[in-house]
Amino acid sequence: MAILRDHPITGTVGNTVADSFDTISGTPTYATGGIGGGLCAEITADVTEYMQDNLTAEYDAFYLRFEALPGSDSTVATVLVGATHTAALRVHSNGTVGIFSGLTTEVDTSSTVLSTGTWYRIERRTGTATQEVRIYTETGATPLETLTGATAVATLPSIYRWGHPHTGARAGTQKIDRVVLADDWPNLGTITGTGAPAAAAGTAAGSGTVALTGAGAATAPAGDADGAGTLTVTGAGTAAAAAGEASGSGTVGSTVTGSGAATAPAGQTAGAGAVSLTGTGAAAAPAADVDGSGSLAIAGAGAPSAPAAQADGDGAVTVTGTGQAVAPAGVAAGSSTPTLSDVTGGVARRRWQPGHLVRPFTTNGSTMHTSKRHVTISRGSLEEIEAADIVGDVNLTMGVEISVTDVVDGVPIYSWRPAEWVGAVGTKRTARTTLPVDFSAAALPGSLYQVHAKLTATPSVPILHVGTITIV
């Protein structure tokens, strides 16, 4: 089993949900009370708003909760083949769950009644002719009930929507947490082990497992993430592995054996490098290797500190000697100093060149402008979009997001994507998407899109129109 998409629902309370969904319709917002004490997406009663992924897949899973049962039917998820709904899932006013062929033909209804104020896990298979829905408790390994029935279209679905996607049945306020697409049953709640281990999170976005064995008390707060490796804790006494493997297919060398108390605060993240600490005194390496294959080495006596490790390259940061050594920043994006015209990993970074400034406004002592421009991008390319700039002698700490926006009947459908500031303080600061934008027909089927930017320092900030994109 492989996770194809994983949306953990993390952000700022009150802000519109982003989490790298392909499309956000309306304004579902981040709210407290999610699984494990985190955040979740809150969907407003009697309003059409939802999160959408455009991907051909057969399996999806999500967590669902109602603080109060809806007064009438509430559609919580739909599946489409192109523009045609092939299956849908509703919660009825009596708390039972119904599955539908298309939007309106109910093919099976649960005897299970959902309780208010309780998280449930829904896992679904939507095939070429049939569908199967499994209803679990939040962490259950065995379904409370399984529903089956026909679909409306004999083709695998290509669009998934979660929230209130159907204008004809959108009663009640609902909460949704962690949404995934997969190529087989995700089984998100499966955790195994002996003794008294605690695993706060199981396998995420990958096909690995979390195995906890041994005597005593072993705690693994986070399991395998986005990879196929394993996290193993063995031995007597107290062993703690605070973080497992992330975004890789190797294993975390945090195996702890023997007696006493051993702690491995952080594992390896998105690369094959290692963090090595040697010498006497106090050595601190706050961050491990990020998205590269280099290493961070600190050696010597005294109290050396390396606040930042290597990022996205194959260079290394080395601090040696006695006394106190400080390495404020590691190597970024290679072994030389990057420029804004770099092309990394075959992905072109498209910049918005100066045009005429519109709608400047001031925030945190700096003025943000937009440059309206029009660009043409080839269909199927991957582009990092740069959309706004700031000039000021301040260290910008507020967040920024960029939207590639579709406009339907005059209404903008924002698709906010995380962005980051580039450029030195006191010079032009440009907001750039942290991940490339997919301009394939599956991700962005239209030919003309608007580009918007906004600061995320507070929930209510101006949305700036930056320019337009034509896809050819």
N, C-alpha and C positions, 0 to 999 in steps of 0.2 A: 504493500500500500504506500502511495506517495501523496502528500498534501500538495495540491496545485496552487491554491491561494489560501492565505491565513490572515485574518483581520482580527487582532486582539482587542480592539476598541480601547485605545488609549489617547488621551488628549487633555484639554482644559475644560472643567465644568462650565456649562453654559455656551460653549462654542459649538458651531456646526460640525458634525462628524465628518472626518476625512478618511484616515486609516487606509489610504491607497485603494479605495474602491474605484472602479472605472467611472461611475457616475453617482452623484448625490442629487436626488430630486427633493425639492422642498428644503426644510431645515431640521432634520433630526439632530438632536443635541446630545452632548456628553452629560451624563448624570451620575450621581453616586449610587451605591448599592449594587455594584456588579458582582460577578462571581469572584470568590476569594477576597472580597473587600475592595476590589478595584472599581473602575468606571464601566459604564454601559451606555448604549444608545437608547434614548427615550423618544418614542414615536407618539406624536400628539393625536388625541382623539379627534375624529371627524375631519381629518386633514390628510390629503394625499401626499405622503412623503415616504421615501424609501432609499436604501442603498442598493447599488446594482453592480454586478460583475458581468462582463461580456467574455465568456469562455465556454467552449464545448466541453462538457463534463457530465458524468452520470451520477455522482454522489455529492451531497452537501450536508452540512451539519451546523446547528446554531443553538444558543441557549435562549429560553423564552420565559418571561415572567409577567404576570398581571397583578397589580396591587388591588384592583377591583375588577370583577368580571364585566365584560362589555354588555351594554343594554340590548344589543342585537349582534348579528354576525360581524366578526372582525377578521378580515383576511390578513394573515401575517407573512405569507410567502407565496410567490408565483414563479413559474418556470415557463420560458418562451422558446419557441423555435422560430427565429426571425421575429416577425411582428405578431405571431399567433400564440396565444396561451395554450400550453399543452397540459398543465397541471397546476393546482393551487391547494393551499392548506388554510383552513379557517378554524377559529375558536368560536363556538356558539355561546349564547347568553347563559346557558346552563353549565358551562365549563367543559363540555365534551369537545372533542377534536374531530373535524370532518375533512376528508380529502376529496378533491374534485377533479374530474376530467374536463379540461378547459377551465372556465371560471364559474360555471353555474350548474354543472351536473355532478351531484354528490354520489360517489361510488362506494364509500365506506365511512362509518362513524364509530368513534371509540365508545367503550363503556367506561373507560377511565375518565374521571372528572378532575380537572386541574384545580388545585387549591390556590387561593390568592396569597400573595406575599411569598411565593415559593418558586425557585428556579427549576426549570425542566430542560433536558437536552433533547433536541429533535434531530434525528439522523434520517436522511432520505436517499432513496435510489429512484431516479426518474429515467426509465429506459426508453426503448424505441416503441414499445406498445403497452407496457405495464409500469406501475409505480408501487413502491413499498415505503412505508413510513414507520419508524420505530420511535416510541416515546419512552424516555428514561427519566429517572430522577437525576439531579445535577451530577452526581458522581457514580451512578449505578452502572454495573457491568451487564446486567440482564434487563431487557426491555420490560416496562410495565405492560405494554401492549404493542402489537404490530398490526398495521392497517395495510390493505392491498387493494388494487383496482386498476382500471385501464387509464391510459393517457389519451389525449385528443389527437395527437400527431405522432405518426410512426417514424419519428426521427429523433436522434439525441438532441437535447436542448442546448442552446447556445447563449441564453441570457437568463440570469438568476436575479430575483429581486426579493429583498427582505424589508418588512415594515408595513406600511399601508399602501400597497401598489394598486389596489382596485377601488375605484371611486364608488362602486356600488355596495361595498361592505368594509367600512373603516371605523367602526365604533370602538370606544375604549382606548385608554392610554396603555401602551405596552412597552416593555423593555426587552432589548435584544443585546446579547453579549457574544463574544468570540464566534465569528462566522468563518467557515472553511469550505473549500471545494476540494474534492479528492478523486482518485481513480479507483477507489474501493471503499468499503465501510470504514469510516475514520476511527470508530471505537474510542472516542476522546476520553472516556472515564476510566480506562483500564490501567490499574497500578498493581504490581505484585511485589512480594517481599516477605521476610520472616522477622520475628521479634517485634520490636516497636519502632519501625522506621516511619518517617513522615515524608511524603512526596507531594509538595503543594501543586506541582504541575506535571503532567505526564508528557508523552511524546507530542511535540508540536511541529507541524509543518514538515514532517519527514517520516521515515519508516523505521526509525530506531526504537529502542525500548529503554526503560529505566529499571535497573535491577538493584535491589537493596538486600544484602545478605549479611549475616554475622550476628554476634551477640552484643548486648549493650544497647545504646541509643544512637542510631545513625539518622541524620537528617539531610535530605537532598531537596532544598526548596524549589529548584528548577531542573527539569529533565532535559532530554535531548531536544534541540530546537533546530528545525530546518535542515536536518541531515540524517545520516543513517548510522551514526556512532552510538556508543553506549556509555553510561555513567555507572561505575561500580564502586561501592564503598564496603570494605570488609575489615575485620579485625575486632579486637576487644577494646573496651573503654569507650571514649566518646570521640567520634569522627564527624567532622562537618565539611560538606562540599557545597559551598554557597551557590555556585553556578556551574551548570554542565556545559556541554558543547553547543556552539551556535553556528549555524550556516556552514557546515562542513561535513565531510564523510569519514573523518578519522575518529579517534577516541580521545577522551580527556585523560591525561596522565595524572589524575588526582586520586589514584588508588592509595588508600591509607591502610597500613597493616601494623600490627603490634598492639602494645598497650599504651596507656596515657592519653593525652589529648592532642590530636593533630588537626590542623585547620588548613584547608585549601580555599582561600576567599574567592578566587575567580579562575575559571577555566580559560581555554583558548577561544578567541572570537574570530570567525570568518577568515582563517588563514592557516598556514602550516608552520608558523614561527613559534618561538618559545620565549618566555620571560625567565631570565636567570639572575638570581641574587646571590652573591658570594661575599665573603669577608667578615670582619668583626664590626661590632657597633650596631647602629640602627640603620638599615637600608629600607627605603620605601619605593615601590614601583606602583603608583596608583592605577595605571592602566596597562593592559596587556597589548599584544600585537593585534592591530586592527587591519583586516582585509589585505594582508600581504604575507610575505614569506621571510621577512627579516627577523631580527631579535633585538631585545633591549637587555643590555648587560650593565650591571652596577657592581663595582668591586672596590675594596679598600676599607680602611678604618674610618671611624667618624660617623657623620650622619648625612649621607648623600640623599638627594631627592630628585626624582625625575617626574615632574608633574604630568607630562604627556608622552606617550609612547609613539611608535611609528604608525603612520596612517597611509593606507592605500599605496604602498610602494615596496621596494625591495632593499632600501637602505637600512641603516641601523643607527640607533642613538646609544653612545657609549659614554659612561661617566666613570672615571677612575681617580684614585688619589686619596689623600687624607683630608680631614676637615669637612666642610659642608660644600657640596657641589649641587648646583641647580641647573637643570636642562629644561627651560620653560616650554619648549616645543620640539617635537620630533620632525622627521622627514615626511613631507606630504607629497603624495602622487608622484613618486619616482625618486631618483637620486639627485636631481637638480631642482632649481627653483622654478615652480610652475608659473605660467602666464595665462591670461584669459583666453589666448588663442590656441591653447593646447588642445589636442585631440587625444583622448584617453580611451584605450580599449576599443578603438574603432568607432566611438560614438562622437559625433560632432557636437560642439556646444554652440548653439545659434544665439547670437547677441542681437538685441534691439539697438540699432544705431540711433544717434540723436536726431530727432525730428523737431516738432514744436511741443513745448511743455504744456500740459493741461492739468488742472486741478491740483496745484501744490498745496500741501498742508503740513503743519508742524506737529511733531510728536517727540517727546523726550529731548527737546532742544535741537532737533534736526528737521530739515525740510525734505519731504519725499515728493518727487515729481514722477510723472510718467511721460514717455516719449511715444506718441502714436505713430506706428509704422505698420506696413503691410508686407508680409513675406510669403513666399511660396515654398512648400516643403514636399519632397517626393513621397508618394504613398509607400508605406512599408518601412520607412526609415525610423530610427530611434534618435531623438534629439533632446538635449538638455536645453530648456528654455530659460533665458534671462529676460526679466521683465520690468525692472524698476531700478532707480538709483537714488542714493543719498550722498550728499557731501557734508561733512561735519567732523569736528575734532572730538568725537565721542566714540566710545566703544559700544556699538549697538548690541543690545542683549535681547531686545524684543523679537518674537518670532515673526516669520513672514511666510505667506502661502501664495501660490500661483494657480490660477484656474484656466484650463482650456475649456471654454464655455460654448455649449450648443444653445441656440436660440430657437424655441418652438412656439409658434403663434405669438411672437413678440415677447415671450417670457424667457429670461436666461435660465439655463440649467447648469448651475455651477458644478465643477468637478475639481475641488480644491486639492492641491498636491503640496506636500511639505517642500520648503525651499530653505536656502541658507544664504548668508551674506558672504560675498567675496570682495577682496580689495582691502588695502590697509586703511587704518583710522586716519582721517584728515584728507583722504582722497576719495574719488568716486567709489561708492559702495553699490554693488549690483546684487540683486536677488536672483538666485539660480535654483532651479528644481534640483533636489538632492538625488533624484533618480531620473533616467531618461524617460521621455514621453513616447509611448508607442503610437506611431501614426499608421498602423495597419488598419485595414477595413474592418476587422473584428473589433478593434478597440475604439476607433473613431470612424464610423461609417460615412459621415457627411463629408462635404468638400469645403465648407467655409465655417470657421470657428472664430470666436472672439477670445482675447486673452485679457485676464483681469489679475490684479494683485491686491493684497491687503496685509496690513500688519496685524499680528495676533496678540498684541500686548493686553488688550481688553476685548471682551466679547463683541461689543458694538463699535466697530471701526469703519471708516469709509472704504468702499470698494472702488478701486481705480481701474478705468478702462485703459489698457495699454496699447492694443492694436488688434490686427486680424491676421489669420493664417488661412491660406488656400492650399489644399492638399491635392496634388495632381499625380 
